[in-house]
């Protein structure tokens, strides 16, 4: 199991987000979908928010989903899953133009989407802009800065404090891309692609 320590930051200006450089690789190709791709992330927190940054280099970024809680996983997509206990976990998913989906449940077949208005409180800053894109056969570097209010996690929000440990995983996927891919931070042992397996989450400690 991979382990990650996450530092507290004093302030990150929402007008000009200055995130730590992404250094944690998302590189496990658990199901042999070989693609030429480099993906890294960073994560930090303060009293009010989690801060995520993804940096991606891929040959064919594409995004068509433009609605809240739409099928962003079909696009060029980055994801963050977190479990606060053994009763369920949150999945937060973002396509490369900043559209988002958030769900909660116990498995892939047991998901409940969070209220659209609540999901809209998540701030995304995609380097590729917010319009639909389809950049064919061109190596493209893009990034995404994400501010996740602790309120997203409902009754669990009070647990996001120094010293707490959670089970998490980070992903890069594109289910309907020209080259489908399913990369993870912590390795997954399953016959078919499935990110919704908390048994294969890694560990994240807030320091």
PyMOL commands that place a pseudoatom at each C-alpha (Angstrom):
pseudoatom trace, name=CA, resn=UNK, resi=1, chain=A, elem=C, hetatm=0, pos=[0.000, 0.000, 0.000]
pseudoatom trace, name=CA, resn=UNK, resi=2, chain=A, elem=C, hetatm=0, pos=[1.296, 3.434, -0.927]
pseudoatom trace, name=CA, resn=UNK, resi=3, chain=A, elem=C, hetatm=0, pos=[1.386, 6.097, 1.777]
pseudoatom trace, name=CA, resn=UNK, resi=4, chain=A, elem=C, hetatm=0, pos=[1.078, 9.839, 1.309]
pseudoatom trace, name=CA, resn=UNK, resi=5, chain=A, elem=C, hetatm=0, pos=[1.646, 12.690, 3.759]
pseudoatom trace, name=CA, resn=UNK, resi=6, chain=A, elem=C, hetatm=0, pos=[-0.275, 15.888, 3.049]
pseudoatom trace, name=CA, resn=UNK, resi=7, chain=A, elem=C, hetatm=0, pos=[0.904, 19.232, 4.400]
pseudoatom trace, name=CA, resn=UNK, resi=8, chain=A, elem=C, hetatm=0, pos=[-1.309, 22.014, 5.699]
pseudoatom trace, name=CA, resn=UNK, resi=9, chain=A, elem=C, hetatm=0, pos=[-1.007, 25.373, 3.961]
pseudoatom trace, name=CA, resn=UNK, resi=10, chain=A, elem=C, hetatm=0, pos=[-1.840, 28.742, 5.460]
pseudoatom trace, name=CA, resn=UNK, resi=11, chain=A, elem=C, hetatm=0, pos=[-3.486, 30.270, 2.419]
pseudoatom trace, name=CA, resn=UNK, resi=12, chain=A, elem=C, hetatm=0, pos=[-3.979, 29.646, -1.266]
pseudoatom trace, name=CA, resn=UNK, resi=13, chain=A, elem=C, hetatm=0, pos=[-5.441, 32.653, -3.081]
pseudoatom trace, name=CA, resn=UNK, resi=14, chain=A, elem=C, hetatm=0, pos=[-8.520, 31.610, -5.063]
pseudoatom trace, name=CA, resn=UNK, resi=15, chain=A, elem=C, hetatm=0, pos=[-7.775, 34.358, -7.557]
pseudoatom trace, name=CA, resn=UNK, resi=16, chain=A, elem=C, hetatm=0, pos=[-4.297, 33.088, -8.334]
pseudoatom trace, name=CA, resn=UNK, resi=17, chain=A, elem=C, hetatm=0, pos=[-3.895, 29.526, -7.111]
pseudoatom trace, name=CA, resn=UNK, resi=18, chain=A, elem=C, hetatm=0, pos=[-0.315, 28.648, -6.291]
pseudoatom trace, name=CA, resn=UNK, resi=19, chain=A, elem=C, hetatm=0, pos=[-0.264, 24.920, -5.765]
pseudoatom trace, name=CA, resn=UNK, resi=20, chain=A, elem=C, hetatm=0, pos=[2.724, 22.737, -4.899]
pseudoatom trace, name=CA, resn=UNK, resi=21, chain=A, elem=C, hetatm=0, pos=[4.277, 21.236, -8.014]
pseudoatom trace, name=CA, resn=UNK, resi=22, chain=A, elem=C, hetatm=0, pos=[2.767, 17.861, -8.861]
pseudoatom trace, name=CA, resn=UNK, resi=23, chain=A, elem=C, hetatm=0, pos=[5.322, 15.159, -8.031]
pseudoatom trace, name=CA, resn=UNK, resi=24, chain=A, elem=C, hetatm=0, pos=[3.269, 12.056, -7.192]
pseudoatom trace, name=CA, resn=UNK, resi=25, chain=A, elem=C, hetatm=0, pos=[2.979, 9.760, -10.236]
pseudoatom trace, name=CA, resn=UNK, resi=26, chain=A, elem=C, hetatm=0, pos=[-0.249, 8.118, -11.357]
pseudoatom trace, name=CA, resn=UNK, resi=27, chain=A, elem=C, hetatm=0, pos=[1.402, 5.360, -13.340]
pseudoatom trace, name=CA, resn=UNK, resi=28, chain=A, elem=C, hetatm=0, pos=[0.000, 1.924, -12.531]
pseudoatom trace, name=CA, resn=UNK, resi=29, chain=A, elem=C, hetatm=0, pos=[-1.374, 0.421, -15.765]
pseudoatom trace, name=CA, resn=UNK, resi=30, chain=A, elem=C, hetatm=0, pos=[-3.274, -2.323, -13.978]
pseudoatom trace, name=CA, resn=UNK, resi=31, chain=A, elem=C, hetatm=0, pos=[-5.025, -3.754, -17.052]
pseudoatom trace, name=CA, resn=UNK, resi=32, chain=A, elem=C, hetatm=0, pos=[-2.434, -3.448, -19.809]
pseudoatom trace, name=CA, resn=UNK, resi=33, chain=A, elem=C, hetatm=0, pos=[-3.865, -0.511, -21.711]
pseudoatom trace, name=CA, resn=UNK, resi=34, chain=A, elem=C, hetatm=0, pos=[-0.484, 0.835, -22.825]
pseudoatom trace, name=CA, resn=UNK, resi=35, chain=A, elem=C, hetatm=0, pos=[-0.560, 4.542, -23.601]
pseudoatom trace, name=CA, resn=UNK, resi=36, chain=A, elem=C, hetatm=0, pos=[2.153, 7.163, -23.860]
pseudoatom trace, name=CA, resn=UNK, resi=37, chain=A, elem=C, hetatm=0, pos=[1.221, 9.363, -20.943]
pseudoatom trace, name=CA, resn=UNK, resi=38, chain=A, elem=C, hetatm=0, pos=[2.721, 11.123, -17.934]
pseudoatom trace, name=CA, resn=UNK, resi=39, chain=A, elem=C, hetatm=0, pos=[0.453, 12.008, -15.007]
pseudoatom trace, name=CA, resn=UNK, resi=40, chain=A, elem=C, hetatm=0, pos=[1.319, 13.492, -11.617]
pseudoatom trace, name=CA, resn=UNK, resi=41, chain=A, elem=C, hetatm=0, pos=[-0.599, 15.134, -8.780]
pseudoatom trace, name=CA, resn=UNK, resi=42, chain=A, elem=C, hetatm=0, pos=[-0.133, 17.147, -5.603]
pseudoatom trace, name=CA, resn=UNK, resi=43, chain=A, elem=C, hetatm=0, pos=[-2.519, 17.664, -2.693]
pseudoatom trace, name=CA, resn=UNK, resi=44, chain=A, elem=C, hetatm=0, pos=[-2.646, 20.075, 0.261]
pseudoatom trace, name=CA, resn=UNK, resi=45, chain=A, elem=C, hetatm=0, pos=[-5.226, 21.280, 2.800]
pseudoatom trace, name=CA, resn=UNK, resi=46, chain=A, elem=C, hetatm=0, pos=[-6.166, 24.130, 5.115]
pseudoatom trace, name=CA, resn=UNK, resi=47, chain=A, elem=C, hetatm=0, pos=[-8.978, 24.777, 7.573]
pseudoatom trace, name=CA, resn=UNK, resi=48, chain=A, elem=C, hetatm=0, pos=[-11.591, 25.064, 4.824]
pseudoatom trace, name=CA, resn=UNK, resi=49, chain=A, elem=C, hetatm=0, pos=[-10.515, 23.175, 1.710]
pseudoatom trace, name=CA, resn=UNK, resi=50, chain=A, elem=C, hetatm=0, pos=[-8.580, 20.414, 0.029]
pseudoatom trace, name=CA, resn=UNK, resi=51, chain=A, elem=C, hetatm=0, pos=[-6.352, 21.560, -2.848]
pseudoatom trace, name=CA, resn=UNK, resi=52, chain=A, elem=C, hetatm=0, pos=[-5.552, 19.243, -5.750]
pseudoatom trace, name=CA, resn=UNK, resi=53, chain=A, elem=C, hetatm=0, pos=[-3.304, 19.789, -8.740]
pseudoatom trace, name=CA, resn=UNK, resi=54, chain=A, elem=C, hetatm=0, pos=[-2.961, 17.408, -11.680]
pseudoatom trace, name=CA, resn=UNK, resi=55, chain=A, elem=C, hetatm=0, pos=[-0.360, 17.713, -14.420]
pseudoatom trace, name=CA, resn=UNK, resi=56, chain=A, elem=C, hetatm=0, pos=[-0.860, 15.568, -17.525]
pseudoatom trace, name=CA, resn=UNK, resi=57, chain=A, elem=C, hetatm=0, pos=[0.989, 14.934, -20.769]
pseudoatom trace, name=CA, resn=UNK, resi=58, chain=A, elem=C, hetatm=0, pos=[-1.034, 12.916, -23.282]
pseudoatom trace, name=CA, resn=UNK, resi=59, chain=A, elem=C, hetatm=0, pos=[-1.379, 12.551, -27.035]
pseudoatom trace, name=CA, resn=UNK, resi=60, chain=A, elem=C, hetatm=0, pos=[-5.114, 13.100, -27.496]
pseudoatom trace, name=CA, resn=UNK, resi=61, chain=A, elem=C, hetatm=0, pos=[-6.963, 15.090, -24.816]
pseudoatom trace, name=CA, resn=UNK, resi=62, chain=A, elem=C, hetatm=0, pos=[-10.679, 15.138, -25.495]
pseudoatom trace, name=CA, resn=UNK, resi=63, chain=A, elem=C, hetatm=0, pos=[-13.666, 16.417, -23.506]
pseudoatom trace, name=CA, resn=UNK, resi=64, chain=A, elem=C, hetatm=0, pos=[-17.368, 16.524, -24.395]
pseudoatom trace, name=CA, resn=UNK, resi=65, chain=A, elem=C, hetatm=0, pos=[-19.206, 16.469, -21.042]
pseudoatom trace, name=CA, resn=UNK, resi=66, chain=A, elem=C, hetatm=0, pos=[-20.312, 19.984, -20.041]
pseudoatom trace, name=CA, resn=UNK, resi=67, chain=A, elem=C, hetatm=0, pos=[-22.878, 19.388, -17.284]
pseudoatom trace, name=CA, resn=UNK, resi=68, chain=A, elem=C, hetatm=0, pos=[-22.505, 18.857, -13.550]
pseudoatom trace, name=CA, resn=UNK, resi=69, chain=A, elem=C, hetatm=0, pos=[-22.444, 15.152, -12.642]
pseudoatom trace, name=CA, resn=UNK, resi=70, chain=A, elem=C, hetatm=0, pos=[-22.164, 14.220, -16.323]
pseudoatom trace, name=CA, resn=UNK, resi=71, chain=A, elem=C, hetatm=0, pos=[-20.131, 11.278, -17.725]
pseudoatom trace, name=CA, resn=UNK, resi=72, chain=A, elem=C, hetatm=0, pos=[-16.742, 12.971, -17.324]
pseudoatom trace, name=CA, resn=UNK, resi=73, chain=A, elem=C, hetatm=0, pos=[-15.012, 9.568, -17.022]
pseudoatom trace, name=CA, resn=UNK, resi=74, chain=A, elem=C, hetatm=0, pos=[-15.578, 9.058, -20.748]
pseudoatom trace, name=CA, resn=UNK, resi=75, chain=A, elem=C, hetatm=0, pos=[-13.410, 12.128, -21.447]
pseudoatom trace, name=CA, resn=UNK, resi=76, chain=A, elem=C, hetatm=0, pos=[-9.797, 12.811, -20.587]
pseudoatom trace, name=CA, resn=UNK, resi=77, chain=A, elem=C, hetatm=0, pos=[-10.402, 12.636, -16.851]
pseudoatom trace, name=CA, resn=UNK, resi=78, chain=A, elem=C, hetatm=0, pos=[-8.617, 12.800, -13.486]
pseudoatom trace, name=CA, resn=UNK, resi=79, chain=A, elem=C, hetatm=0, pos=[-10.151, 11.413, -10.319]
pseudoatom trace, name=CA, resn=UNK, resi=80, chain=A, elem=C, hetatm=0, pos=[-9.776, 11.375, -6.524]
pseudoatom trace, name=CA, resn=UNK, resi=81, chain=A, elem=C, hetatm=0, pos=[-11.481, 8.797, -4.283]
pseudoatom trace, name=CA, resn=UNK, resi=82, chain=A, elem=C, hetatm=0, pos=[-11.503, 9.077, -0.472]
pseudoatom trace, name=CA, resn=UNK, resi=83, chain=A, elem=C, hetatm=0, pos=[-12.928, 6.860, 2.291]
pseudoatom trace, name=CA, resn=UNK, resi=84, chain=A, elem=C, hetatm=0, pos=[-13.324, 8.298, 5.796]
pseudoatom trace, name=CA, resn=UNK, resi=85, chain=A, elem=C, hetatm=0, pos=[-14.488, 4.965, 7.238]
pseudoatom trace, name=CA, resn=UNK, resi=86, chain=A, elem=C, hetatm=0, pos=[-15.533, 1.502, 6.062]
pseudoatom trace, name=CA, resn=UNK, resi=87, chain=A, elem=C, hetatm=0, pos=[-19.125, 2.530, 5.355]
pseudoatom trace, name=CA, resn=UNK, resi=88, chain=A, elem=C, hetatm=0, pos=[-18.546, 4.152, 1.951]
pseudoatom trace, name=CA, resn=UNK, resi=89, chain=A, elem=C, hetatm=0, pos=[-16.348, 6.485, -0.059]
pseudoatom trace, name=CA, resn=UNK, resi=90, chain=A, elem=C, hetatm=0, pos=[-16.541, 9.616, -2.190]
pseudoatom trace, name=CA, resn=UNK, resi=91, chain=A, elem=C, hetatm=0, pos=[-15.547, 9.709, -5.868]
pseudoatom trace, name=CA, resn=UNK, resi=92, chain=A, elem=C, hetatm=0, pos=[-14.608, 13.114, -7.291]
pseudoatom trace, name=CA, resn=UNK, resi=93, chain=A, elem=C, hetatm=0, pos=[-14.050, 13.157, -11.054]
pseudoatom trace, name=CA, resn=UNK, resi=94, chain=A, elem=C, hetatm=0, pos=[-12.989, 15.995, -13.378]
pseudoatom trace, name=CA, resn=UNK, resi=95, chain=A, elem=C, hetatm=0, pos=[-12.604, 16.133, -17.144]
pseudoatom trace, name=CA, resn=UNK, resi=96, chain=A, elem=C, hetatm=0, pos=[-9.797, 18.196, -18.648]
pseudoatom trace, name=CA, resn=UNK, resi=97, chain=A, elem=C, hetatm=0, pos=[-12.054, 21.242, -19.196]
pseudoatom trace, name=CA, resn=UNK, resi=98, chain=A, elem=C, hetatm=0, pos=[-13.063, 21.431, -15.553]
pseudoatom trace, name=CA, resn=UNK, resi=99, chain=A, elem=C, hetatm=0, pos=[-16.463, 19.771, -15.413]
pseudoatom trace, name=CA, resn=UNK, resi=100, chain=A, elem=C, hetatm=0, pos=[-17.073, 17.644, -12.358]
pseudoatom trace, name=CA, resn=UNK, resi=101, chain=A, elem=C, hetatm=0, pos=[-18.948, 14.740, -10.844]
pseudoatom trace, name=CA, resn=UNK, resi=102, chain=A, elem=C, hetatm=0, pos=[-19.148, 13.741, -7.178]
pseudoatom trace, name=CA, resn=UNK, resi=103, chain=A, elem=C, hetatm=0, pos=[-20.750, 10.610, -5.784]
pseudoatom trace, name=CA, resn=UNK, resi=104, chain=A, elem=C, hetatm=0, pos=[-20.924, 8.608, -2.577]
pseudoatom trace, name=CA, resn=UNK, resi=105, chain=A, elem=C, hetatm=0, pos=[-21.610, 4.936, -1.944]
pseudoatom trace, name=CA, resn=UNK, resi=106, chain=A, elem=C, hetatm=0, pos=[-20.145, 1.529, -1.201]
pseudoatom trace, name=CA, resn=UNK, resi=107, chain=A, elem=C, hetatm=0, pos=[-19.316, 0.259, -4.699]
pseudoatom trace, name=CA, resn=UNK, resi=108, chain=A, elem=C, hetatm=0, pos=[-19.467, 1.048, -8.418]
pseudoatom trace, name=CA, resn=UNK, resi=109, chain=A, elem=C, hetatm=0, pos=[-23.093, -0.111, -8.553]
pseudoatom trace, name=CA, resn=UNK, resi=110, chain=A, elem=C, hetatm=0, pos=[-24.075, 1.732, -5.359]
pseudoatom trace, name=CA, resn=UNK, resi=111, chain=A, elem=C, hetatm=0, pos=[-23.532, 5.435, -6.073]
pseudoatom trace, name=CA, resn=UNK, resi=112, chain=A, elem=C, hetatm=0, pos=[-25.576, 8.496, -5.206]
pseudoatom trace, name=CA, resn=UNK, resi=113, chain=A, elem=C, hetatm=0, pos=[-24.631, 11.750, -6.914]
pseudoatom trace, name=CA, resn=UNK, resi=114, chain=A, elem=C, hetatm=0, pos=[-24.279, 14.751, -4.651]
pseudoatom trace, name=CA, resn=UNK, resi=115, chain=A, elem=C, hetatm=0, pos=[-26.602, 17.704, -5.203]
pseudoatom trace, name=CA, resn=UNK, resi=116, chain=A, elem=C, hetatm=0, pos=[-25.615, 19.695, -8.303]
pseudoatom trace, name=CA, resn=UNK, resi=117, chain=A, elem=C, hetatm=0, pos=[-25.500, 22.999, -6.406]
pseudoatom trace, name=CA, resn=UNK, resi=118, chain=A, elem=C, hetatm=0, pos=[-23.138, 21.509, -3.829]
pseudoatom trace, name=CA, resn=UNK, resi=119, chain=A, elem=C, hetatm=0, pos=[-20.870, 20.081, -6.528]
pseudoatom trace, name=CA, resn=UNK, resi=120, chain=A, elem=C, hetatm=0, pos=[-20.754, 23.524, -8.176]
pseudoatom trace, name=CA, resn=UNK, resi=121, chain=A, elem=C, hetatm=0, pos=[-18.999, 24.895, -5.073]
pseudoatom trace, name=CA, resn=UNK, resi=122, chain=A, elem=C, hetatm=0, pos=[-15.864, 23.020, -6.182]
pseudoatom trace, name=CA, resn=UNK, resi=123, chain=A, elem=C, hetatm=0, pos=[-13.558, 25.383, -8.075]
pseudoatom trace, name=CA, resn=UNK, resi=124, chain=A, elem=C, hetatm=0, pos=[-11.647, 24.058, -11.091]
pseudoatom trace, name=CA, resn=UNK, resi=125, chain=A, elem=C, hetatm=0, pos=[-9.022, 25.911, -13.120]
pseudoatom trace, name=CA, resn=UNK, resi=126, chain=A, elem=C, hetatm=0, pos=[-8.224, 23.898, -16.280]
pseudoatom trace, name=CA, resn=UNK, resi=127, chain=A, elem=C, hetatm=0, pos=[-5.278, 25.104, -18.350]
pseudoatom trace, name=CA, resn=UNK, resi=128, chain=A, elem=C, hetatm=0, pos=[-7.100, 24.004, -21.528]
pseudoatom trace, name=CA, resn=UNK, resi=129, chain=A, elem=C, hetatm=0, pos=[-10.070, 26.286, -20.889]
pseudoatom trace, name=CA, resn=UNK, resi=130, chain=A, elem=C, hetatm=0, pos=[-13.703, 25.282, -20.471]
pseudoatom trace, name=CA, resn=UNK, resi=131, chain=A, elem=C, hetatm=0, pos=[-14.910, 24.645, -24.032]
pseudoatom trace, name=CA, resn=UNK, resi=132, chain=A, elem=C, hetatm=0, pos=[-15.241, 21.161, -25.536]
pseudoatom trace, name=CA, resn=UNK, resi=133, chain=A, elem=C, hetatm=0, pos=[-11.976, 20.030, -27.087]
pseudoatom trace, name=CA, resn=UNK, resi=134, chain=A, elem=C, hetatm=0, pos=[-10.608, 17.264, -29.283]
pseudoatom trace, name=CA, resn=UNK, resi=135, chain=A, elem=C, hetatm=0, pos=[-6.865, 17.647, -29.825]
pseudoatom trace, name=CA, resn=UNK, resi=136, chain=A, elem=C, hetatm=0, pos=[-5.993, 14.761, -32.134]
pseudoatom trace, name=CA, resn=UNK, resi=137, chain=A, elem=C, hetatm=0, pos=[-2.552, 13.172, -32.361]
pseudoatom trace, name=CA, resn=UNK, resi=138, chain=A, elem=C, hetatm=0, pos=[-0.772, 16.089, -30.719]
pseudoatom trace, name=CA, resn=UNK, resi=139, chain=A, elem=C, hetatm=0, pos=[1.235, 15.602, -27.513]
pseudoatom trace, name=CA, resn=UNK, resi=140, chain=A, elem=C, hetatm=0, pos=[-0.372, 18.081, -25.135]
pseudoatom trace, name=CA, resn=UNK, resi=141, chain=A, elem=C, hetatm=0, pos=[0.541, 19.137, -21.620]
pseudoatom trace, name=CA, resn=UNK, resi=142, chain=A, elem=C, hetatm=0, pos=[-2.320, 20.301, -19.440]
pseudoatom trace, name=CA, resn=UNK, resi=143, chain=A, elem=C, hetatm=0, pos=[-2.981, 20.931, -15.775]
pseudoatom trace, name=CA, resn=UNK, resi=144, chain=A, elem=C, hetatm=0, pos=[-5.929, 21.285, -13.435]
pseudoatom trace, name=CA, resn=UNK, resi=145, chain=A, elem=C, hetatm=0, pos=[-6.073, 23.177, -10.128]
pseudoatom trace, name=CA, resn=UNK, resi=146, chain=A, elem=C, hetatm=0, pos=[-8.981, 22.159, -7.912]
pseudoatom trace, name=CA, resn=UNK, resi=147, chain=A, elem=C, hetatm=0, pos=[-10.345, 23.624, -4.665]
pseudoatom trace, name=CA, resn=UNK, resi=148, chain=A, elem=C, hetatm=0, pos=[-12.656, 21.238, -2.811]
pseudoatom trace, name=CA, resn=UNK, resi=149, chain=A, elem=C, hetatm=0, pos=[-14.587, 22.791, 0.114]
pseudoatom trace, name=CA, resn=UNK, resi=150, chain=A, elem=C, hetatm=0, pos=[-14.684, 20.483, 3.114]
pseudoatom trace, name=CA, resn=UNK, resi=151, chain=A, elem=C, hetatm=0, pos=[-18.480, 20.889, 3.100]
pseudoatom trace, name=CA, resn=UNK, resi=152, chain=A, elem=C, hetatm=0, pos=[-18.548, 18.527, 0.101]
pseudoatom trace, name=CA, resn=UNK, resi=153, chain=A, elem=C, hetatm=0, pos=[-17.917, 15.681, 2.542]
pseudoatom trace, name=CA, resn=UNK, resi=154, chain=A, elem=C, hetatm=0, pos=[-20.946, 16.401, 4.736]
pseudoatom trace, name=CA, resn=UNK, resi=155, chain=A, elem=C, hetatm=0, pos=[-20.735, 14.904, 8.218]
pseudoatom trace, name=CA, resn=UNK, resi=156, chain=A, elem=C, hetatm=0, pos=[-17.171, 13.772, 7.501]
pseudoatom trace, name=CA, resn=UNK, resi=157, chain=A, elem=C, hetatm=0, pos=[-15.812, 17.305, 6.992]
pseudoatom trace, name=CA, resn=UNK, resi=158, chain=A, elem=C, hetatm=0, pos=[-14.762, 17.673, 10.636]
pseudoatom trace, name=CA, resn=UNK, resi=159, chain=A, elem=C, hetatm=0, pos=[-12.348, 14.754, 10.218]
pseudoatom trace, name=CA, resn=UNK, resi=160, chain=A, elem=C, hetatm=0, pos=[-10.121, 16.688, 7.797]
pseudoatom trace, name=CA, resn=UNK, resi=161, chain=A, elem=C, hetatm=0, pos=[-7.706, 17.801, 10.517]
pseudoatom trace, name=CA, resn=UNK, resi=162, chain=A, elem=C, hetatm=0, pos=[-4.045, 17.306, 11.365]
pseudoatom trace, name=CA, resn=UNK, resi=163, chain=A, elem=C, hetatm=0, pos=[-3.107, 13.746, 12.287]
pseudoatom trace, name=CA, resn=UNK, resi=164, chain=A, elem=C, hetatm=0, pos=[-6.066, 12.044, 10.627]
pseudoatom trace, name=CA, resn=UNK, resi=165, chain=A, elem=C, hetatm=0, pos=[-5.484, 9.163, 8.202]
pseudoatom trace, name=CA, resn=UNK, resi=166, chain=A, elem=C, hetatm=0, pos=[-7.778, 8.229, 5.309]
pseudoatom trace, name=CA, resn=UNK, resi=167, chain=A, elem=C, hetatm=0, pos=[-7.843, 5.676, 2.513]
pseudoatom trace, name=CA, resn=UNK, resi=168, chain=A, elem=C, hetatm=0, pos=[-7.522, 7.233, -0.941]
pseudoatom trace, name=CA, resn=UNK, resi=169, chain=A, elem=C, hetatm=0, pos=[-6.624, 6.644, -4.553]
pseudoatom trace, name=CA, resn=UNK, resi=170, chain=A, elem=C, hetatm=0, pos=[-5.921, 8.925, -7.505]
pseudoatom trace, name=CA, resn=UNK, resi=171, chain=A, elem=C, hetatm=0, pos=[-6.642, 8.094, -11.141]
pseudoatom trace, name=CA, resn=UNK, resi=172, chain=A, elem=C, hetatm=0, pos=[-6.355, 9.103, -14.780]
pseudoatom trace, name=CA, resn=UNK, resi=173, chain=A, elem=C, hetatm=0, pos=[-8.815, 7.579, -17.220]
pseudoatom trace, name=CA, resn=UNK, resi=174, chain=A, elem=C, hetatm=0, pos=[-10.550, 8.028, -20.542]
pseudoatom trace, name=CA, resn=UNK, resi=175, chain=A, elem=C, hetatm=0, pos=[-13.123, 5.297, -21.061]
pseudoatom trace, name=CA, resn=UNK, resi=176, chain=A, elem=C, hetatm=0, pos=[-14.148, 6.494, -24.535]
pseudoatom trace, name=CA, resn=UNK, resi=177, chain=A, elem=C, hetatm=0, pos=[-10.930, 8.090, -25.689]
pseudoatom trace, name=CA, resn=UNK, resi=178, chain=A, elem=C, hetatm=0, pos=[-9.165, 7.079, -28.886]
pseudoatom trace, name=CA, resn=UNK, resi=179, chain=A, elem=C, hetatm=0, pos=[-6.825, 5.133, -26.614]
pseudoatom trace, name=CA, resn=UNK, resi=180, chain=A, elem=C, hetatm=0, pos=[-8.840, 4.073, -23.541]
pseudoatom trace, name=CA, resn=UNK, resi=181, chain=A, elem=C, hetatm=0, pos=[-6.739, 4.036, -20.381]
pseudoatom trace, name=CA, resn=UNK, resi=182, chain=A, elem=C, hetatm=0, pos=[-7.109, 3.388, -16.660]
pseudoatom trace, name=CA, resn=UNK, resi=183, chain=A, elem=C, hetatm=0, pos=[-4.141, 4.504, -14.565]
pseudoatom trace, name=CA, resn=UNK, resi=184, chain=A, elem=C, hetatm=0, pos=[-3.967, 4.562, -10.760]
pseudoatom trace, name=CA, resn=UNK, resi=185, chain=A, elem=C, hetatm=0, pos=[-1.671, 5.873, -8.019]
pseudoatom trace, name=CA, resn=UNK, resi=186, chain=A, elem=C, hetatm=0, pos=[-2.028, 2.785, -5.821]
pseudoatom trace, name=CA, resn=UNK, resi=187, chain=A, elem=C, hetatm=0, pos=[-2.014, -0.534, -7.673]
pseudoatom trace, name=CA, resn=UNK, resi=188, chain=A, elem=C, hetatm=0, pos=[-5.280, -2.439, -8.185]
pseudoatom trace, name=CA, resn=UNK, resi=189, chain=A, elem=C, hetatm=0, pos=[-5.597, -6.213, -8.515]
pseudoatom trace, name=CA, resn=UNK, resi=190, chain=A, elem=C, hetatm=0, pos=[-8.754, -7.006, -10.461]
pseudoatom trace, name=CA, resn=UNK, resi=191, chain=A, elem=C, hetatm=0, pos=[-9.426, -8.815, -13.732]
pseudoatom trace, name=CA, resn=UNK, resi=192, chain=A, elem=C, hetatm=0, pos=[-11.231, -5.897, -15.384]
pseudoatom trace, name=CA, resn=UNK, resi=193, chain=A, elem=C, hetatm=0, pos=[-10.905, -2.102, -15.042]
pseudoatom trace, name=CA, resn=UNK, resi=194, chain=A, elem=C, hetatm=0, pos=[-12.587, -0.911, -11.857]
pseudoatom trace, name=CA, resn=UNK, resi=195, chain=A, elem=C, hetatm=0, pos=[-11.523, 2.048, -9.729]
pseudoatom trace, name=CA, resn=UNK, resi=196, chain=A, elem=C, hetatm=0, pos=[-14.309, 1.444, -7.208]
pseudoatom trace, name=CA, resn=UNK, resi=197, chain=A, elem=C, hetatm=0, pos=[-12.393, -1.013, -5.038]
pseudoatom trace, name=CA, resn=UNK, resi=198, chain=A, elem=C, hetatm=0, pos=[-11.595, 0.497, -1.614]
pseudoatom trace, name=CA, resn=UNK, resi=199, chain=A, elem=C, hetatm=0, pos=[-9.543, -2.582, -0.722]
pseudoatom trace, name=CA, resn=UNK, resi=200, chain=A, elem=C, hetatm=0, pos=[-6.894, -1.196, -3.076]
pseudoatom trace, name=CA, resn=UNK, resi=201, chain=A, elem=C, hetatm=0, pos=[-6.855, 2.384, -1.826]
pseudoatom trace, name=CA, resn=UNK, resi=202, chain=A, elem=C, hetatm=0, pos=[-3.609, 3.763, -0.442]
pseudoatom trace, name=CA, resn=UNK, resi=203, chain=A, elem=C, hetatm=0, pos=[-3.150, 5.760, 2.760]
pseudoatom trace, name=CA, resn=UNK, resi=204, chain=A, elem=C, hetatm=0, pos=[-3.175, 9.563, 3.186]
pseudoatom trace, name=CA, resn=UNK, resi=205, chain=A, elem=C, hetatm=0, pos=[-2.185, 11.315, 6.433]
pseudoatom trace, name=CA, resn=UNK, resi=206, chain=A, elem=C, hetatm=0, pos=[-2.734, 15.008, 7.112]
pseudoatom trace, name=CA, resn=UNK, resi=207, chain=A, elem=C, hetatm=0, pos=[0.345, 16.501, 8.795]
for i in range(1, 207): cmd.bond("trace and resi %d" % i, "trace and resi %d" % (i + 1))
show_as sticks, trace
zoom trace
